[in-house]
Amino acid sequence: MSRPRPRSDPARWPEPCGRCGEHHRLVVNWPDGRICGYCYQQAKRTRGICACGHEGVLPGRINNAPACRRCSGVRLNVDCRSCGAEDELYTGTHCWSCVLATTVDRLLTHPDTGIMHPALAPVAAALKSMKRANSGLTWINQPHVATFLSELAVAPAITHASLDQLPSSRTRDYVRGLLVEHGALPRRDELAARYRDWATQALTRVTDDHHRDVVQRYVRWHHQRRMNSMDTVTHGTFLRAKQAVTVAIEFLNWLHDRGIKLEQLEQAHLDSWQVEGPTTREIASRFLRWAITTRLVDPALTMTPHRRGTSPKLSASEQHTALRRIVNPDQLNPRDCAAAILVLVFAQQIEDVIRLTWDDVTVTDELVTVRLSDLTIALPPPLDQPWRQLAEQPSHDLTAAHPHSNWVFRGFSPGQPISADSLRNRLRGCSAPGRHDWAPCTNSPN
């Protein structure tokens, strides 16, 4: 990606660029004038078919149209010595794609045997075929990524279990996603797996052995059992389960500090627990319901249930302001704009929006429709424009993370949609200026 241009500075650079007309540092003198560094970088990355029929890099300009080196007279080295193709060069002799391929093979090949593990071959092929080779090389050259891939190359087996033994990191999760997306590992519910690992660590915070056994049963037979019955564990379910167990542990530790076993629990103890602390202690009511169901405590015990807070809704005037922002192409990128239309204008839940695939979207010359569950939404102009733009330029195949992704709103993790929290944070800017809490409106503006 080209560096963002600073403001034109005539005082520092009096002579304008022969192409953009702005005042920046001039770096090359070509037949159509002296060219600034930004236009020079853009010229090296301009590809197409010249009027003469040549296909490749078109750095020159003839009648303001891109032209090849021979037609325009531009002198520029874009010939890769490895593959012979015309492309932007990384080292002055080799293109980004060839350098990326060499780096991938070096990192993912066992240094002693000179053989790449069969499970890594599909990932290596995907990385080497990235259309944005510069992005792939930038990622893989990071020291922590290169170290992780080198360690993976010498691993005796590539399985979910072997990856779980490695230190937890975003790199590990990302590479796991690549292995799954390219068929090297079977798919699994990552949130359920993350919860299992989190719960194992959480158990170490229980101070009493008997209470630790209770929490373990609460995790296994309530939360994990529920997750196993779901087709896909949602982010909300994951967070609520963590919160419920965290507060249950705090509650049991509170009882232990007072010499009270769970079986000895009385109403006075529950009342003291709630009165002495913040309202989040009421979340222990979820654990209490389970303890009553499993006959661990007196069924007559009660606790004030925790009520989830709600974010403030947008007023009618704020809805109109937000609507003007999301239909303005200069305010949001098309993908954020498309999401904002469904959440803000049509009051759809973010958790439902992130699960949309292109199978749920129909784009015709006359109409764009989006299907969420049993609801089909017709998008009139100008609300249909971001969706039309996404359909024409999905850009899902530019990296190895989403080579065949059908998600409308792709996430950081390979093959996965964006998380609800990530999309919620991205859409906060859609609310009226000065608003820091954001929630979808309950009705669309007139």
C-alpha positions in Angstrom: 0.0 0.0 0.0 1.3 3.4 -0.9 2.3 5.8 1.9 -0.4 8.4 2.5 0.5 11.7 0.9 1.3 14.7 3.2 0.0 18.1 2.1 1.5 19.7 -0.9 4.4 22.0 0.2 5.2 24.7 -2.4 7.6 26.4 0.0 9.8 23.4 0.4 9.3 21.9 -3.1 8.7 24.8 -5.6 8.5 22.7 -8.7 5.2 20.7 -9.1 5.0 17.1 -10.0 4.5 16.5 -13.7 1.6 14.1 -13.0 -0.3 15.0 -9.8 0.6 18.7 -10.0 1.3 18.7 -6.2 4.5 19.9 -4.6 6.5 17.0 -3.2 10.0 15.8 -3.5 10.8 14.9 -7.2 12.7 11.6 -7.6 12.8 10.9 -11.3 12.8 12.7 -14.7 10.6 10.9 -17.2 9.4 11.9 -20.7 6.2 13.4 -19.3 8.0 15.5 -16.7 9.7 15.3 -13.3 7.8 12.9 -11.1 7.3 12.9 -7.3 8.0 9.9 -5.1 4.3 9.1 -4.6 3.5 9.1 -8.4 6.7 7.1 -8.9 5.5 4.4 -6.5 2.1 4.4 -8.1 3.6 4.0 -11.6 5.6 0.9 -10.6 2.3 -0.7 -9.4 0.2 0.2 -12.4 -0.7 -2.9 -14.4 -2.8 -3.4 -17.5 -2.7 -3.7 -21.3 -1.0 -0.9 -23.3 -2.5 0.4 -26.5 0.2 -1.5 -28.3 -1.1 -4.8 -26.8 1.7 -5.3 -24.2 0.4 -6.6 -20.9 2.3 -5.9 -17.7 3.5 -2.9 -15.8 2.4 0.4 -17.4 4.5 3.1 -15.8 4.4 5.7 -18.6 1.7 8.1 -19.7 0.6 8.9 -23.3 -2.4 11.3 -23.6 -3.0 10.8 -19.9 -3.4 7.0 -20.4 -1.1 4.3 -18.9 1.5 3.1 -21.3 4.3 0.5 -21.3 8.0 1.4 -21.1 8.7 0.9 -24.8 5.8 3.2 -25.9 6.3 5.9 -23.3 10.1 5.9 -23.2 10.1 5.5 -19.4 13.3 3.8 -18.1 12.3 1.6 -15.2 13.6 -1.7 -13.9 10.6 -4.0 -13.3 12.1 -7.3 -14.7 12.3 -10.0 -12.1 15.5 -12.2 -12.5 13.8 -15.2 -11.0 10.4 -15.5 -12.8 11.1 -13.1 -15.7 7.8 -11.3 -15.2 7.3 -7.6 -15.1 6.4 -6.5 -11.5 7.5 -4.2 -8.7 10.8 -5.4 -7.4 11.5 -6.0 -3.8 15.3 -6.1 -3.8 16.1 -4.5 -7.1 16.4 -7.9 -8.8 13.6 -10.0 -7.6 9.8 -9.3 -7.4 7.8 -9.4 -4.2 6.1 -12.7 -5.1 9.4 -14.5 -5.7 11.0 -13.2 -2.5 7.8 -14.3 -0.6 7.9 -17.8 -2.1 11.6 -18.1 -1.1 10.9 -16.9 2.4 7.9 -19.3 2.9 9.9 -22.3 1.7 12.8 -21.4 3.9 10.7 -21.0 7.1 8.4 -24.0 6.6 11.0 -26.5 5.4 12.7 -28.7 8.0 16.3 -27.5 8.1 17.8 -30.9 8.8 15.8 -33.0 6.3 15.1 -30.4 3.7 11.4 -31.7 3.6 8.3 -29.7 4.3 5.6 -31.4 6.5 2.7 -32.5 4.2 0.3 -30.6 6.5 2.2 -27.3 5.8 2.3 -27.7 2.1 -1.2 -26.3 1.4 -0.5 -23.2 3.7 2.8 -22.7 1.9 1.1 -22.8 -1.5 -1.6 -20.3 -0.3 0.9 -17.9 1.1 3.1 -18.0 -2.1 0.1 -17.4 -4.3 -1.1 -14.3 -2.5 -2.1 -11.4 -4.8 -0.8 -9.0 -2.3 2.7 -10.5 -1.9 4.0 -7.4 -0.2 1.4 -7.9 2.6 2.4 -11.5 3.0 6.1 -10.7 3.2 5.6 -7.9 5.7 3.7 -10.3 7.9 6.0 -13.3 7.6 9.2 -11.2 8.2 8.1 -10.1 11.6 10.5 -11.8 14.1 7.8 -13.5 16.2 6.0 -14.8 13.1 9.2 -16.1 11.5 10.2 -17.8 14.8 6.9 -19.5 15.2 6.8 -20.8 11.6 10.4 -22.1 12.0 9.4 -24.0 15.1 6.3 -25.3 13.4 8.5 -26.6 10.5 10.4 -29.0 12.9 7.3 -30.2 14.9 6.8 -34.0 14.7 3.0 -33.6 14.1 0.7 -30.8 13.1 -2.5 -31.2 15.1 -4.8 -29.1 17.1 -3.4 -30.8 20.2 0.2 -30.0 19.3 -0.7 -26.4 18.6 -2.5 -26.2 22.0 0.9 -27.1 23.6 2.5 -24.0 22.1 2.4 -20.7 24.0 -0.9 -18.9 23.4 -0.5 -16.0 21.0 -2.3 -14.3 18.1 0.3 -15.8 15.8 -0.6 -19.3 16.9 -4.3 -18.6 16.5 -3.8 -17.1 13.0 -1.6 -19.9 11.8 -4.1 -22.4 13.1 -6.8 -20.6 11.1 -4.7 -20.9 8.0 -4.2 -24.6 8.5 -7.9 -25.1 9.0 -8.9 -22.8 6.0 -6.6 -24.7 3.7 -7.6 -28.2 4.8 -4.5 -29.1 6.8 -6.5 -29.4 10.1 -10.2 -30.2 10.7 -12.5 -27.4 11.7 -13.4 -27.0 15.4 -15.3 -24.5 17.4 -12.5 -22.2 18.5 -14.6 -20.3 21.1 -15.5 -23.6 22.8 -11.8 -24.6 22.8 -10.8 -21.2 24.1 -13.3 -21.6 26.9 -12.0 -25.0 27.8 -8.4 -23.6 28.1 -9.6 -20.6 30.1 -11.6 -22.7 32.5 -8.6 -24.9 33.2 -6.6 -21.9 34.2 -9.6 -20.4 36.2 -9.8 -23.5 38.4 -6.4 -22.6 39.8 -8.0 -19.5 41.4 -10.3 -21.6 43.7 -8.8 -21.7 47.1 -10.7 -24.7 48.5 -10.3 -28.2 47.0 -13.9 -29.2 47.6 -15.2 -25.9 46.0 -12.8 -26.5 43.1 -14.5 -29.7 42.4 -17.9 -27.9 42.4 -16.7 -25.3 40.0 -15.3 -28.0 37.7 -18.6 -29.7 37.6 -20.3 -26.3 37.0 -18.1 -25.7 34.1 -18.4 -29.2 32.6 -22.0 -30.0 33.1 -23.5 -26.6 32.7 -21.5 -24.3 30.4 -19.5 -26.8 28.3 -22.5 -29.1 28.0 -24.5 -26.1 26.7 -21.7 -25.2 24.2 -21.5 -28.7 23.0 -25.3 -28.6 22.1 -24.8 -25.5 20.0 -24.0 -25.6 16.3 -21.7 -22.6 16.8 -20.7 -21.0 20.1 -21.5 -17.3 19.9 -19.2 -14.6 21.3 -21.9 -13.6 23.7 -22.3 -17.1 25.1 -18.5 -17.3 25.5 -18.3 -14.1 27.5 -21.3 -14.8 29.7 -19.9 -18.2 30.6 -16.6 -16.7 31.6 -18.3 -14.0 33.6 -20.6 -16.5 35.4 -17.7 -18.8 36.4 -15.5 -15.9 37.4 -18.1 -14.6 39.8 -18.9 -18.1 41.1 -15.2 -18.5 42.0 -15.2 -15.2 43.8 -18.3 -16.2 45.7 -16.9 -19.6 46.7 -13.6 -18.0 47.8 -15.7 -15.5 49.8 -17.4 -18.4 51.6 -14.1 -20.2 52.2 -12.6 -17.1 53.8 -15.5 -17.2 56.3 -15.2 -20.9 57.0 -18.4 -21.7 55.2 -18.9 -24.8 52.9 -21.3 -24.5 50.0 -23.6 -27.1 51.6 -23.8 -24.8 54.7 -25.0 -21.9 52.7 -27.8 -19.8 54.3 -29.9 -16.9 53.1 -28.0 -14.6 55.4 -24.8 -15.4 53.6 -26.3 -14.6 50.3 -27.7 -11.3 51.6 -24.3 -10.3 53.0 -22.5 -11.3 49.7 -24.8 -8.9 47.7 -24.8 -6.1 50.2 -21.0 -5.9 50.7 -20.1 -5.7 47.0 -20.9 -4.3 43.6 -24.0 -5.2 41.6 -22.0 -7.6 39.5 -22.1 -10.0 42.5 -25.7 -10.6 41.5 -24.3 -12.7 38.6 -23.7 -15.4 41.2 -27.5 -16.0 40.9 -26.7 -18.0 37.8 -24.5 -20.3 39.8 -27.1 -20.5 42.6 -29.7 -21.7 40.2 -27.4 -24.5 39.0 -26.5 -25.4 42.6 -30.2 -25.7 43.5 -30.9 -27.8 40.4 -28.0 -30.2 41.3 -29.2 -30.3 44.9 -26.0 -28.8 46.4 -27.9 -26.1 48.4 -31.2 -25.5 50.0 -33.8 -24.9 47.2 -35.4 -22.1 49.2 -32.4 -19.8 48.8 -32.9 -16.8 46.6 -30.7 -14.0 45.2 -31.6 -10.9 43.3 -30.8 -11.7 39.7 -28.4 -9.5 37.7 -29.9 -7.3 35.1 -27.9 -6.5 32.1 -27.6 -2.7 31.3 -28.7 -1.3 28.0 -26.9 1.3 25.9 -28.7 4.6 25.2 -30.7 4.7 22.0 -30.2 7.3 19.4 -32.8 10.0 19.2 -34.6 10.7 15.9 -32.3 13.6 15.0 -29.2 11.5 15.8 -30.6 8.7 13.6 -30.9 11.1 10.7 -27.4 12.4 11.3 -26.0 8.9 11.4 -27.9 8.0 8.3 -26.3 10.9 6.4 -22.9 9.6 7.5 -23.4 6.1 6.4 -24.7 7.0 2.9 -21.8 9.4 2.4 -19.0 7.4 0.7 -16.3 9.7 2.2 -17.3 8.9 5.7 -17.1 5.1 5.9 -15.6 2.3 3.7 -18.2 0.2 1.9 -18.1 -2.8 4.2 -18.6 -0.7 7.4 -21.3 1.2 5.6 -23.1 -1.9 4.6 -23.1 -3.2 8.2 -24.2 0.2 9.6 -27.2 0.2 7.2 -28.5 -3.1 8.6 -27.7 -2.3 12.3 -28.7 1.4 12.4 -31.4 1.8 9.8 -33.0 -1.6 10.0 -32.3 -2.3 13.7 -30.7 -5.8 13.1 -28.6 -7.4 15.8 -24.9 -7.3 15.2 -24.6 -10.9 16.2 -26.9 -11.8 13.2 -25.2 -9.4 10.8 -21.7 -10.8 11.2 -23.0 -14.3 10.2 -24.2 -13.1 6.8 -22.8 -14.9 3.8 -23.1 -13.9 0.1 -25.7 -16.7 -0.2 -27.9 -14.4 1.9 -27.5 -11.4 -0.5 -29.2 -11.0 -3.9 -28.0 -8.2 -6.2 -29.9 -7.5 -9.4 -30.1 -4.4 -11.6 -33.4 -3.5 -10.0 -32.9 -4.4 -6.3 -30.6 -5.5 -3.5 -32.0 -7.8 -0.9 -30.5 -9.2 2.3 -31.9 -12.2 4.2 -31.4 -12.5 7.9 -33.1 -15.6 9.4 -36.7 -15.5 8.2 -36.5 -11.7 7.4 -35.7 -10.4 3.9 -34.7 -6.7 3.7 -35.0 -4.8 0.5 -32.5 -2.0 0.2 -33.6 1.0 -1.8 -31.2 3.6 -3.2 -28.9 5.0 -1.9 -28.8 2.2 0.8 -28.0 -0.4 -1.9 -24.8 1.3 -3.2 -22.3 -0.1 -0.6 -23.7 -3.6 -1.2 -23.4 -3.3 -5.0 -19.8 -2.1 -4.5 -18.9 -5.0 -2.3 -20.5 -7.5 -4.7 -18.4 -6.1 -7.6 -15.2 -5.8 -5.6 -15.3 -8.4 -2.8 -11.5 -8.4 -2.4 -11.7 -11.7 -0.5 -8.9 -13.4 -2.4 -6.1 -10.9 -1.9 -4.5 -12.8 1.1 -4.1 -16.4 2.2 -6.5 -15.8 5.1 -9.7 -15.7 3.0 -9.1 -17.3 -0.4 -12.6 -18.6 -0.8 -14.4 -16.8 2.0 -18.2 -16.5 1.6 -18.5 -14.2 4.7 -19.8 -10.7 3.9 -18.0 -9.3 6.9 -14.7 -11.2 7.1 -12.6 -11.1 10.3 -8.9 -11.1 11.3 -9.0 -14.9 11.8 -8.6 -17.0 8.6 -12.0 -18.2 7.4 -13.9 -16.5 10.1 -16.3 -13.5 10.2 -15.6 -10.4 12.1 -16.4 -10.7 15.8 -19.4 -8.8 17.2 -17.2 -6.7 19.5 -14.9 -5.7 16.6 -17.8 -4.6 14.4 -19.5 -2.8 17.3 -16.3 -0.8 17.8 -16.0 0.0 14.1 -19.6 1.3 14.0 -19.3 3.5 17.1 -18.3 6.4 14.7 -21.7 6.2 13.1 -23.4 7.7 16.1 -23.9 11.4 16.6 -20.7 13.4 17.4 -19.8 13.3 21.0 -21.6 10.0 21.7 -19.3 7.3 23.1 -22.0 4.7 23.9 -23.7 3.3 20.8 -26.7 1.1 20.3 -28.9 0.4 17.2 -32.1 2.4 16.9 -35.3 0.5 17.5 -37.0 2.0 14.5 -35.7 3.3 11.2 -35.9 7.0 10.5 -38.8 8.3 8.3 
